[in-house]
Amino acid sequence: HKEDVALTYAPEPAYSLVLYINQPTDADGNARMRALTRALIDVTIKHGGRFFLPYQLHYTARELLASYPELPAFLAAKRQYDPTELFSSTFYRAIKALSGVA
């Protein structure tokens, strides 16, 4: 049913790896986790993979669009069907802003 999914992290048959890392939640811990997350995302993209859209927004616009090139089309459809943005969330607003698509 992959044709029914707008932003799939696995458009082709794939393996996934989920890491649950216990980290300090102070500024230094968050900065170190951001750096680690970006490094892991870059390795994933380099090998033709995608990263799952986590709630921590540690990825860059380049990483987001490299992994989800269909994001602009998704956001355009969202605007078409919900022009007043009645249905919204903090996560939606964040990826919309990060993608640079108004």
C-alpha positions as CSV (number, residue, x, y, z in Angstrom):
1,H,0.0,0.0,0.0
2,K,3.0,2.3,-0.3
3,E,1.2,4.4,-3.0
4,D,-1.3,5.5,-0.2
5,V,1.5,6.9,2.0
6,A,2.5,10.5,1.4
7,L,5.7,10.7,3.3
8,T,7.0,7.1,3.7
9,Y,10.4,6.5,5.2
10,A,10.6,3.2,3.2
11,P,9.4,3.7,-0.4
12,E,11.1,0.4,-1.3
13,P,11.5,-2.8,0.7
14,A,14.1,-2.0,3.3
15,Y,15.5,-2.7,6.7
16,S,15.1,-0.2,9.5
17,L,17.1,0.4,12.5
18,V,15.7,2.2,15.6
19,L,18.0,3.6,18.2
20,Y,16.8,4.5,21.7
21,I,19.6,6.5,23.3
22,N,19.5,7.7,26.8
23,Q,21.0,11.2,26.7
24,P,21.5,14.1,29.1
25,T,18.8,16.7,28.5
26,D,20.9,19.7,29.3
27,A,22.3,22.0,26.5
28,D,25.5,20.0,26.1
29,G,23.6,16.7,25.9
30,N,21.2,18.1,23.3
31,A,24.0,19.6,21.2
32,R,25.8,16.3,21.2
33,M,22.7,14.4,20.2
34,R,22.0,16.9,17.4
35,A,25.5,16.3,16.1
36,L,25.2,12.5,16.3
37,T,21.7,12.5,14.7
38,R,23.0,14.6,11.8
39,A,26.0,12.4,11.3
40,L,23.8,9.3,11.3
41,I,21.3,10.9,8.8
42,D,24.1,11.9,6.5
43,V,25.5,8.3,6.4
44,T,21.9,7.1,5.8
45,I,21.4,9.5,2.9
46,K,24.9,8.6,1.5
47,H,23.8,5.0,1.2
48,G,20.5,5.8,-0.4
49,G,18.4,5.5,2.7
50,R,15.9,7.7,4.5
51,F,15.5,8.6,8.1
52,F,12.3,8.4,10.1
53,L,10.8,11.8,10.9
54,P,11.4,12.0,14.6
55,Y,9.9,14.5,17.0
56,Q,13.4,15.9,17.7
57,L,14.1,18.3,14.8
58,H,17.8,17.7,14.7
59,Y,18.0,17.4,10.9
60,T,18.7,20.2,8.4
61,A,16.6,21.4,5.5
62,R,19.0,19.7,3.1
63,E,18.7,16.4,5.0
64,L,14.9,16.7,5.1
65,L,14.5,17.3,1.4
66,A,17.1,14.7,0.4
67,S,15.2,12.1,2.4
68,Y,11.7,13.3,1.5
69,P,11.8,14.9,-2.0
70,E,8.0,14.5,-2.1
71,L,7.6,16.9,0.9
72,P,6.9,20.0,-1.3
73,A,4.2,18.1,-3.1
74,F,2.7,17.0,0.2
75,L,2.7,20.5,1.5
76,A,1.1,21.8,-1.7
77,A,-1.7,19.1,-1.3
78,K,-2.1,20.1,2.3
79,R,-2.5,23.8,1.2
80,Q,-5.1,22.7,-1.4
81,Y,-7.2,20.7,0.9
82,D,-6.7,22.8,4.0
83,P,-6.1,26.3,2.9
84,T,-6.8,27.8,6.3
85,E,-4.6,25.3,8.0
86,L,-7.4,24.2,10.3
87,F,-5.5,20.9,10.9
88,S,-2.1,21.8,12.1
89,S,0.5,20.8,14.7
90,T,3.8,22.0,16.0
91,F,5.5,19.2,14.0
92,Y,3.7,20.3,10.8
93,R,4.6,23.9,11.3
94,A,8.3,23.0,12.0
95,I,8.7,20.8,8.8
96,K,6.9,23.4,6.7
97,A,9.3,26.1,8.0
98,L,12.3,24.0,7.6
99,S,11.4,22.9,4.1
100,G,11.2,26.6,3.0
101,V,7.9,25.9,1.3
102,A,5.3,28.6,2.2
